[in-house]
Amino acid sequence: MNVSLTDDLSAFVAEQLADGYNNQSEVVRDGLRLLRARNHKLRNLRSAIDAGDADIEGSRTKPLTQDLLRDIAERGRALAEARKSPKT
């Protein structure tokens, strides 16, 4: 496989070689792994957004009120306190 790079990307690869990569292939493989991980995260995020949209359309949500915010905060504080307490 041959890959053509712009001058700035070629310079970046050269910088990576100076910073410890052994060869150009390692730099490209690492970049592709990062791109794959980013795409995976993006797919998961889009899926979560779709699920949220479906919940909204299906009326499976609650309006965000001051009472709901207080309830969420109280539950969060209770969970934090429970985590601080030593297990017996």
C-alpha positions in Angstrom: 0.0 0.0 0.0 1.3 3.4 -0.9 0.1 6.6 0.8 0.6 10.1 -0.5 0.8 12.8 2.2 0.7 16.5 2.1 3.9 18.3 3.1 2.6 19.2 6.5 1.6 15.6 7.2 5.0 14.4 6.0 6.6 16.8 8.4 4.4 15.6 11.2 5.4 12.0 10.5 9.1 13.1 10.6 8.4 14.7 14.0 6.9 11.5 15.3 9.9 9.6 14.1 12.1 12.0 16.0 9.9 11.5 19.1 10.4 7.8 19.2 8.4 5.9 16.5 10.6 3.4 14.8 9.3 3.9 11.2 6.6 5.6 9.1 4.4 2.5 9.2 4.2 2.6 13.0 3.1 6.3 12.8 0.4 5.5 10.2 -0.8 2.4 12.1 -1.1 4.3 15.3 -3.0 7.1 13.5 -5.4 4.6 12.0 -6.0 3.0 15.4 -6.9 6.4 16.9 -9.2 7.1 13.9 -10.9 3.7 14.4 -11.3 4.5 18.2 -12.8 7.9 17.4 -15.2 6.5 14.9 -16.3 3.9 17.4 -17.0 6.6 20.0 -18.8 8.6 17.5 -21.0 5.7 16.5 -21.8 5.1 20.2 -22.6 8.8 20.7 -24.9 8.8 17.7 -26.6 5.7 18.9 -27.2 7.3 22.3 -28.6 10.4 20.7 -30.9 8.3 18.6 -32.1 6.5 21.7 -32.7 9.8 23.4 -34.6 11.2 20.4 -36.8 8.0 20.5 -37.5 8.5 24.2 -38.5 12.1 23.5 -40.8 11.1 20.6 -42.2 8.2 22.7 -43.0 10.6 25.7 -40.6 8.6 27.9 -39.0 11.7 29.4 -39.6 14.1 32.2 -39.5 17.8 32.0 -36.4 19.3 33.6 -37.9 21.1 36.6 -36.3 22.5 39.8 -37.8 19.6 41.7 -36.2 17.1 39.4 -32.8 18.9 39.6 -33.0 18.8 43.4 -33.9 15.1 43.4 -30.9 14.4 41.0 -28.6 16.4 43.2 -29.8 14.7 46.4 -29.4 11.2 44.9 -25.9 12.2 43.7 -24.9 13.4 47.2 -26.2 10.2 48.7 -24.2 8.1 46.3 -21.1 10.1 47.0 -21.5 9.7 50.7 -22.1 6.0 50.4 -18.9 5.7 48.4 -16.9 7.5 51.1 -18.3 5.3 53.9 -16.0 2.3 54.8 -17.5 -1.0 53.8 -18.4 -3.2 56.8 
